[in-house]
Amino acid sequence: MPRTHAALPRLYVKSALTQGVQFTLGKEQSLYLAAVLRKVVGDQVVLFNGRDGAWLAQLASDSKKSVSLDLVEQIAVQPPVADLWYGFAPLKTERLDYVIQKAVEMGVGTIQPVITRFTQVNRLKHERLVANAIEAAEQCEVLNVPEVAAEVTLDRLIDSWPSDRKLILADESEASSSPVDALQALKGEKIGVLIGPEGGFSDGERAKLRALPYVVPISLGPRILRADTAAVAALAVIQAIIGDWR
Ligand code: SAM
């Protein structure tokens, strides 16, 4: 996307985005544009919906209750949906918001909360996770908002894991070594990554996971990382070595 539009506000909308369409934003987004950002008629914003790429739009009206927008032109085509699956044990509120946002920024395609024995949070407000994913996409010029799946137990995850996908297990019990070789061996494969909870996987969970043929344990270095740090570290090495950072 041309950096000339980088300074414009970006809004995720559900409507179809095609040439010549005019539509009206809902109350919340209208208030945000007209009252918070003080946008007026003629000002421009960038819209995206996860299907039609990014569109430059112009305010046709600036009422705080209902801003209407004229679509001007498409400024980015819709990129392919990322195929990187990200599984994690939910953390408490702020840090949960953080890992959702970082996963979006790091380019995952599916966000899957996994309830393990030592997971601190067992009931999730799904709409909050989705709202965080959308906010991260708006802030970071991401055009595909990842799917946020409903939470599953680790056993359910294992029972339903697709045989054609490898699962990279961030395992602090793995002897500290560089993950480069293990990840390079997965080049071209469908992959997922799984990060444990603050209290780590139980010994039984870890043994069960490591015994699975599709699981590839990796170390994230000699120090024990907090779960939200481990999430970003794991996604960074994966994207850098076999992901879309090339
Ligand atoms: N078991 C320890 C504990 O109880 O504090 C550490 C758990 S760690 C805070 C949370 C998760 O981050 C782990 O389950 C693992 O997935 C990941 N992790 C943290 N440090 C790691 C490392 N050095 N190598 C691989 N994974 C790590």
Boltz pocket constraint, residues with backbone or C-beta under 6 A from the ligand:
constraints:
  - pocket:
      binder: B
      contacts: [[A, 169], [A, 170], [A, 171], [A, 172], [A, 173], [A, 174], [A, 194], [A, 195], [A, 196], [A, 197], [A, 198], [A, 199], [A, 200], [A, 201], [A, 218], [A, 219], [A, 220], [A, 221], [A, 222], [A, 223], [A, 224], [A, 225], [A, 226], [A, 227], [A, 230]]
      max_distance: 6.0
